[in-house]
């Protein structure tokens, strides 16, 4: 079941959307989902796929998922690694054009002549691969509803699409469909439809995200959720009991019951501290400042009531804008973000990866990600938090509610610090960790993602070439 908050990005029916699309879209059939049969292990039958997308750096959800796909499908056959030839386990050979236009996160979205020149060069590489390696299927990741991203899409589709028999669009960002309806002139809208309409396959991350694919009249739409390598495979052995112990200890403290030395030790020695983690790009739209305001509200309430429980927030991630970094530093220095002992409640950890990231998620009691980012689609970091059994407070924003069970108690409206604060206080004693870990194992592992994505891509073999 999918949850949508009234008044916030409500889903609309396909018929309604097509009434607002150009005339040529209305003849398309309704998209449908098909489960293809993967080739038998050891089969020599392979489908060749030109992957026109970049891998890290810069590191973000989209580039990370492209790398996982390439590695999971057997690597880049255009530039094979030394040693024995790698087998494509799903019968899909990838030929990669690393179409990186930005080296750093803050450069994403900039319009520069150098980027246009680089993009044309990447298109020429793709066309060369088409004939050098006989690759007839083009895989491309379109941008969100943003002018610089759509301009890039125009160039790629204009130069590359005529040379390939079949085209796949994998929608990692969301919002182009609504943006085309509301924010661009009819000429730009029509030009976008002409370049990107009726591709052979559109892969979307959730039911909600079908809007973009349907708006551009894809011939087939497949829903494939993201999946990641298990970042906490030893959850049952290392974290399960500790999370229970910390939750039970907080409940006793809030009830006025003293803790035994054994209880304190089982909870890690600081049972009185409720550790909240924000782990994402440090921007207002990703929910950083809403998280801070909510933590300030909870902190004031705990201090005023002389609660034995105190709250701490760790912020991890890169700032995209120096102005926001200055606002952040000024905000966390204010008195309402100091505990009863006068110590700061908020700590900035910077960008974390590898063992530092693993440690941050393992030590967190709660994850806070109240995003309202315009291109948010899946929220990969929420799946990571699930893997560690970390309860999350997040927003009813676009497809995020689909990640959780229908009755999940951690959802709030976008831009609502009082609601976030209320949910953070609920999370002090709620028993959610084991259920979230099970949901990750059932839905968001890398193997499940790769198999579903390979099934979707193999449907191209039953689609007549345009």
C-alpha positions as CSV (number, residue, x, y, z in Angstrom):
1,X,0.0,0.0,0.0
2,X,1.3,3.5,-0.9
3,X,0.7,6.4,1.5
4,X,0.2,9.9,0.2
5,X,-0.5,12.9,2.4
6,X,-3.4,15.0,1.1
7,X,-2.2,18.1,-0.6
8,X,1.4,16.8,-1.0
9,X,2.3,15.5,-4.5
10,X,-1.0,13.5,-4.9
11,X,-0.8,10.7,-7.5
12,X,-3.0,11.3,-10.6
13,X,-4.3,8.7,-13.0
14,X,-2.8,8.0,-16.4
15,X,-5.9,9.2,-18.2
16,X,-5.7,12.6,-16.5
17,X,-2.0,13.0,-17.3
18,X,-2.4,12.0,-21.0
19,X,-5.1,14.6,-21.4
20,X,-2.5,17.2,-20.7
21,X,0.2,15.6,-22.9
22,X,0.7,16.4,-26.6
23,X,-1.6,14.7,-29.1
24,X,1.1,12.1,-30.2
25,X,1.2,10.7,-26.7
26,X,-2.5,9.8,-26.5
27,X,-2.1,6.8,-28.8
28,X,0.3,5.0,-26.5
29,X,-0.9,2.0,-24.5
30,X,-1.0,2.0,-20.8
31,X,2.4,1.0,-19.3
32,X,2.6,-2.4,-17.8
33,X,5.0,-4.5,-15.8
34,X,6.5,-7.8,-17.1
35,X,8.8,-10.3,-15.4
36,X,11.2,-11.6,-17.9
37,X,13.0,-14.9,-17.4
38,X,16.8,-14.6,-16.9
39,X,19.0,-16.8,-19.0
40,X,20.2,-20.0,-17.5
41,X,23.5,-20.0,-15.7
42,X,26.4,-20.5,-18.1
43,X,24.3,-19.4,-21.1
44,X,26.3,-17.7,-23.9
45,X,23.3,-15.6,-24.9
46,X,24.1,-12.0,-23.9
47,X,22.4,-8.6,-24.5
48,X,24.7,-5.7,-25.0
49,X,23.9,-2.5,-23.2
50,X,25.6,0.9,-23.7
51,X,25.6,2.5,-20.2
52,X,25.7,6.3,-20.7
53,X,26.1,7.4,-17.0
54,X,28.8,8.4,-14.6
55,X,30.1,6.6,-11.6
56,X,31.7,8.3,-8.5
57,X,33.1,10.8,-8.0
58,X,31.1,12.8,-7.2
59,X,29.5,10.4,-4.9
60,X,25.7,10.5,-4.6
61,X,22.9,7.9,-4.8
62,X,22.6,7.8,-8.6
63,X,26.4,7.5,-9.4
64,X,26.7,4.8,-6.6
65,X,23.8,2.8,-8.1
66,X,25.4,2.9,-11.6
67,X,28.6,1.5,-10.2
68,X,26.7,-1.3,-8.4
69,X,24.9,-2.1,-11.6
70,X,28.2,-2.2,-13.7
71,X,29.9,-4.4,-11.1
72,X,27.0,-6.6,-10.6
73,X,26.5,-7.2,-14.3
74,X,30.1,-8.3,-14.8
75,X,32.0,-5.0,-15.3
76,X,32.7,-2.8,-18.2
77,X,33.3,-4.9,-21.4
78,X,34.6,-1.9,-23.2
79,X,37.5,-1.7,-20.8
80,X,37.8,-5.1,-19.2
81,X,39.9,-5.6,-16.1
82,X,43.1,-7.5,-16.3
83,X,43.0,-11.2,-15.8
84,X,40.4,-13.8,-16.8
85,X,37.3,-12.5,-18.6
86,X,34.4,-11.8,-16.2
87,X,31.2,-13.5,-16.8
88,X,28.0,-11.5,-17.1
89,X,25.8,-13.3,-14.5
90,X,22.6,-12.0,-15.9
91,X,23.4,-12.3,-19.6
92,X,23.9,-8.5,-20.0
93,X,27.2,-7.1,-21.2
94,X,27.7,-3.4,-20.3
95,X,29.8,-1.0,-22.4
96,X,30.3,2.0,-20.2
97,X,30.7,5.7,-21.2
98,X,31.5,7.5,-18.0
99,X,29.6,10.7,-18.8
100,X,30.9,12.7,-15.8
101,X,30.3,16.4,-16.2
102,X,31.1,17.5,-12.6
103,X,34.0,16.6,-10.3
104,X,32.4,17.9,-7.1
105,X,28.9,18.0,-5.8
106,X,28.7,21.8,-5.8
107,X,29.4,21.9,-9.5
108,X,26.4,19.8,-10.4
109,X,23.9,21.9,-12.3
110,X,26.3,24.5,-13.5
111,X,26.0,25.5,-17.1
112,X,29.4,25.8,-18.7
113,X,30.8,25.6,-22.3
114,X,33.3,23.0,-21.1
115,X,30.5,20.7,-20.0
116,X,28.8,20.9,-23.4
117,X,32.1,20.1,-25.1
118,X,32.6,17.1,-22.8
119,X,29.1,15.9,-23.3
120,X,29.4,16.0,-27.1
121,X,32.6,14.0,-26.7
122,X,30.8,11.4,-24.6
123,X,28.1,11.1,-27.2
124,X,30.7,10.5,-29.9
125,X,32.1,7.7,-27.7
126,X,28.7,6.1,-27.4
127,X,28.2,6.2,-31.2
128,X,31.7,4.7,-31.7
129,X,30.8,1.9,-29.2
130,X,27.6,1.3,-31.2
131,X,29.6,0.2,-34.2
132,X,32.8,-1.0,-32.7
133,X,31.1,-3.4,-30.3
134,X,27.8,-3.9,-31.9
135,X,25.8,-2.4,-29.0
136,X,22.3,-1.7,-30.0
137,X,20.7,-0.8,-26.6
138,X,21.2,2.6,-25.0
139,X,20.8,3.0,-21.3
140,X,20.5,6.6,-20.1
141,X,19.6,8.3,-16.8
142,X,17.6,11.5,-17.4
143,X,17.7,14.4,-15.1
144,X,15.1,15.9,-12.8
145,X,13.0,19.0,-13.6
146,X,15.8,21.4,-14.0
147,X,16.9,23.4,-17.1
148,X,20.5,22.4,-17.1
149,X,19.6,18.7,-16.7
150,X,17.0,18.9,-19.5
151,X,19.4,20.6,-21.8
152,X,21.8,17.7,-21.2
153,X,19.1,15.3,-22.0
154,X,18.3,17.1,-25.2
155,X,21.9,16.8,-26.4
156,X,22.2,13.1,-25.6
157,X,18.9,12.1,-27.2
158,X,19.4,14.3,-30.2
159,X,22.9,12.9,-31.0
160,X,22.7,9.3,-29.7
161,X,19.1,8.1,-30.0
162,X,19.1,7.8,-33.8
163,X,22.0,5.3,-33.7
164,X,20.5,2.8,-31.3
165,X,17.7,0.3,-31.9
166,X,16.3,0.5,-28.4
167,X,16.5,3.1,-25.6
168,X,16.2,2.6,-21.8
169,X,15.6,5.6,-19.5
170,X,16.3,4.8,-15.8
171,X,14.6,7.5,-13.7
172,X,16.8,7.9,-10.6
173,X,15.5,11.5,-10.0
174,X,11.9,12.5,-10.0
175,X,9.9,15.5,-11.0
176,X,10.4,16.1,-14.8
177,X,6.8,15.3,-15.6
178,X,5.4,17.9,-13.3
179,X,8.1,20.4,-14.2
180,X,7.2,20.1,-17.9
181,X,3.6,20.9,-17.1
182,X,4.2,23.8,-14.9
183,X,7.6,25.5,-15.4
184,X,8.5,25.6,-19.1
185,X,7.1,27.2,-22.2
186,X,5.3,25.1,-24.8
187,X,8.2,25.2,-27.2
188,X,10.6,23.6,-24.7
189,X,8.0,21.2,-23.6
190,X,7.4,20.0,-27.2
191,X,11.1,19.8,-27.9
192,X,11.5,17.5,-24.8
193,X,8.7,15.3,-25.9
194,X,10.1,15.0,-29.4
195,X,13.5,13.9,-28.0
196,X,12.4,11.6,-25.2
197,X,8.9,10.3,-26.0
198,X,8.1,6.6,-26.5
199,X,11.3,5.1,-25.4
200,X,11.3,1.3,-25.4
201,X,11.6,1.0,-21.6
202,X,11.4,3.3,-18.7
203,X,12.6,1.9,-15.3
204,X,11.3,3.8,-12.3
205,X,12.1,3.3,-8.6
206,X,8.6,3.3,-7.2
207,X,4.9,3.4,-8.1
208,X,4.8,7.1,-7.4
209,X,7.6,7.7,-9.8
210,X,5.7,6.4,-12.8
211,X,4.6,9.9,-13.5
212,X,7.7,10.9,-15.4
213,X,7.8,7.8,-17.5
214,X,4.1,8.0,-18.3
215,X,4.2,11.7,-19.1
216,X,6.7,10.9,-21.8
217,X,4.6,8.0,-23.1
218,X,7.2,5.2,-22.5
219,X,6.3,2.0,-24.4
220,X,6.9,0.0,-21.3
221,X,7.4,0.9,-17.6
222,X,9.0,-1.4,-15.1
223,X,9.3,-0.7,-11.3
224,X,12.6,-1.7,-9.8
225,X,13.5,-0.5,-6.3
226,X,17.1,0.2,-5.4
227,X,19.1,-2.2,-3.4
228,X,22.5,-2.1,-1.8
229,X,25.2,-4.5,-0.4
230,X,24.3,-5.3,3.2
231,X,26.3,-2.8,5.2
232,X,25.5,-4.6,8.5
233,X,25.6,-8.4,7.8
234,X,26.3,-9.1,11.5
235,X,23.3,-7.2,12.8
236,X,21.9,-10.1,14.8
237,X,25.3,-10.7,16.5
238,X,26.4,-7.2,17.2
239,X,23.5,-4.7,17.2
240,X,20.2,-6.5,17.9
241,X,20.6,-6.9,21.7
242,X,22.3,-3.6,22.2
243,X,19.4,-1.7,20.5
244,X,16.9,-3.5,22.7
245,X,19.0,-2.8,25.8
246,X,19.3,0.9,25.0
247,X,15.6,1.2,24.3
248,X,14.7,-0.6,27.5
249,X,17.1,1.5,29.5
250,X,15.6,4.8,28.2
251,X,12.1,3.6,29.1
252,X,13.2,2.9,32.6
253,X,14.9,6.3,32.9
254,X,11.8,8.1,31.7
255,X,9.7,6.1,34.1
256,X,12.0,7.2,37.0
257,X,13.5,3.7,37.5
258,X,17.2,3.6,38.4
259,X,19.5,1.6,36.1
260,X,21.5,-1.3,37.4
261,X,25.2,-1.5,36.4
262,X,24.4,-4.5,34.2
263,X,21.7,-2.5,32.3
264,X,24.1,0.4,31.8
265,X,26.8,-1.9,30.5
266,X,24.4,-3.7,28.1
267,X,23.3,-0.3,26.7
268,X,26.9,0.7,26.0
269,X,27.6,2.9,29.0
270,X,25.6,6.0,28.0
271,X,22.0,4.8,28.1
272,X,20.9,8.3,29.0
273,X,21.9,9.7,25.6
274,X,19.5,9.5,22.7
275,X,21.8,9.7,19.6
276,X,20.2,11.1,16.4
277,X,22.0,11.0,13.1
278,X,21.5,13.2,10.0
279,X,23.4,11.7,7.1
280,X,22.9,13.3,3.7
281,X,23.9,16.4,1.7
282,X,23.8,19.3,4.1
283,X,21.1,21.4,2.4
284,X,17.9,23.0,3.5
285,X,15.9,20.9,1.0
286,X,17.3,17.7,2.3
287,X,15.9,18.6,5.7
288,X,19.0,19.7,7.7
289,X,17.6,22.8,9.2
290,X,14.2,21.2,9.9
291,X,16.1,18.5,11.8
292,X,18.0,21.1,13.8
293,X,14.9,23.0,14.7
294,X,13.2,19.8,15.8
295,X,16.2,18.8,17.9
296,X,16.1,22.2,19.6
297,X,12.4,21.7,20.5
298,X,13.1,18.3,22.0
299,X,16.2,19.5,23.8
300,X,14.3,22.4,25.4
301,X,11.5,20.1,26.6
302,X,13.9,17.6,28.1
303,X,15.9,20.3,29.9
304,X,12.7,22.0,31.2
305,X,11.4,18.8,32.6
306,X,14.8,17.8,34.1
307,X,14.6,14.6,32.2
308,X,17.3,12.0,32.9
309,X,17.5,11.5,29.1
310,X,19.4,13.9,26.9
311,X,19.6,14.3,23.2
312,X,22.5,14.5,20.8
313,X,22.5,15.1,17.0
314,X,25.4,14.2,14.7
315,X,25.3,15.9,11.3
316,X,27.3,14.1,8.6
317,X,27.6,15.2,5.0
318,X,29.0,17.8,2.7
319,X,27.7,21.3,2.5
320,X,26.8,22.3,-1.1
321,X,26.7,26.1,-0.3
322,X,29.0,28.0,2.0
323,X,26.1,30.3,2.9
324,X,24.3,27.3,4.4
325,X,27.4,26.3,6.3
326,X,27.6,29.7,7.9
327,X,23.9,29.5,8.8
328,X,24.4,26.1,10.3
329,X,27.3,27.2,12.4
330,X,25.4,30.2,13.7
331,X,22.3,28.1,14.5
332,X,23.9,25.3,16.5
333,X,25.7,27.9,18.7
334,X,22.5,29.2,20.1
335,X,21.4,28.4,23.7
336,X,18.5,26.2,22.8
337,X,21.0,23.7,21.4
338,X,22.9,23.2,24.6
339,X,22.0,20.6,27.2
340,X,21.5,21.0,30.9
341,X,25.2,21.0,31.5
342,X,25.8,23.7,28.9
343,X,27.4,21.4,26.4
344,X,26.5,21.6,22.6
345,X,23.9,19.2,21.5
346,X,24.9,19.2,17.8
347,X,28.1,17.9,16.3
348,X,29.3,18.2,12.7
349,X,31.2,15.2,11.5
350,X,31.7,16.2,7.9
351,X,31.6,13.8,5.0
352,X,31.8,10.2,6.2
353,X,32.3,7.0,4.3
354,X,33.6,3.5,4.8
355,X,34.2,2.6,8.5
356,X,33.3,6.1,9.7
357,X,29.9,5.8,8.1
358,X,29.3,2.3,9.4
359,X,30.2,3.5,12.9
360,X,27.8,6.4,12.7
361,X,24.9,4.2,11.7
362,X,25.7,1.5,14.2
363,X,25.9,4.1,17.0
364,X,22.7,6.0,16.1
365,X,19.5,5.4,18.0
366,X,17.4,7.3,15.4
367,X,17.9,8.6,11.9
368,X,16.3,11.9,10.8
369,X,15.9,12.7,7.1
370,X,12.9,15.1,6.7
371,X,13.6,15.8,3.0
372,X,11.6,17.9,0.6
373,X,14.2,18.0,-2.1
374,X,12.6,18.7,-5.5
375,X,14.2,15.6,-7.2
376,X,14.0,13.2,-4.3
377,X,13.0,9.7,-5.6
378,X,14.1,6.8,-3.3
379,X,16.1,8.0,-0.4
380,X,18.9,5.4,-0.6
381,X,20.2,6.4,2.9
382,X,16.9,5.3,4.4
383,X,17.5,1.7,3.2
384,X,21.0,1.9,4.7
385,X,19.4,3.0,8.0
386,X,17.0,0.0,7.8
387,X,19.9,-2.4,7.4
388,X,21.3,-1.2,10.8
389,X,17.9,-1.4,12.4
390,X,17.9,2.4,13.0
391,X,14.3,3.8,13.3
392,X,13.9,6.8,10.9
393,X,11.9,10.0,11.1
394,X,11.3,11.1,7.5
395,X,8.7,12.8,5.3
396,X,5.6,11.9,3.4
397,X,7.4,13.1,0.3
398,X,7.0,11.6,-3.1
399,X,7.8,7.9,-3.0
400,X,9.4,7.7,0.4
401,X,6.3,6.3,2.2
402,X,6.5,3.3,-0.2
403,X,9.7,2.3,1.4
404,X,8.0,1.5,4.7
405,X,5.1,-0.6,6.0
406,X,1.7,1.0,5.7
407,X,1.5,1.7,9.5
408,X,5.0,3.0,9.9
409,X,4.9,5.6,12.7
410,X,7.9,7.7,11.7
411,X,6.4,9.8,8.8
412,X,5.8,13.5,9.0
413,X,4.7,16.3,6.7
414,X,7.5,18.2,4.9
415,X,8.8,21.3,6.5
416,X,7.2,20.6,9.9
417,X,9.8,20.8,12.8
418,X,7.1,20.4,15.5
419,X,5.9,17.1,13.9
420,X,9.5,15.9,13.7
421,X,10.1,16.8,17.3
422,X,7.0,14.9,18.4
423,X,8.1,11.8,16.4
424,X,11.7,12.0,17.8
425,X,10.2,11.9,21.3
426,X,8.1,8.8,20.3
427,X,11.2,7.1,19.0
428,X,12.8,7.2,22.5
429,X,10.9,4.0,23.4
430,X,9.4,2.5,20.3
431,X,10.4,-1.0,19.3
432,X,11.1,-0.8,15.6
433,X,14.6,-2.0,15.0
434,X,14.1,-5.7,14.2
435,X,11.1,-5.0,11.9
436,X,13.1,-2.5,9.9
437,X,16.0,-4.9,9.6
438,X,13.7,-7.6,8.3
439,X,12.2,-5.2,5.7
440,X,15.7,-4.4,4.4
441,X,16.4,-8.1,4.0
442,X,13.1,-8.7,2.2
443,X,13.2,-5.8,-0.2
444,X,16.4,-3.8,-0.5
445,X,19.4,-6.1,-0.9
446,X,21.7,-5.8,-3.9
447,X,20.9,-9.2,-5.2
448,X,17.2,-8.5,-5.3
449,X,17.8,-5.2,-7.1
450,X,20.2,-6.6,-9.7
451,X,17.8,-9.5,-10.5
452,X,14.8,-7.2,-10.9
453,X,16.8,-4.7,-13.0
454,X,18.1,-7.5,-15.2
455,X,14.6,-8.9,-15.7
456,X,13.4,-5.4,-16.7
457,X,16.2,-4.9,-19.2
458,X,15.8,-8.3,-20.7
459,X,12.2,-7.3,-21.7
460,X,13.9,-5.3,-24.5
461,X,14.5,-8.6,-26.3
462,X,10.8,-9.0,-26.8
463,X,10.3,-5.4,-27.8
464,X,10.3,-4.7,-31.6
465,X,13.0,-2.1,-32.5
466,X,11.6,1.4,-33.3
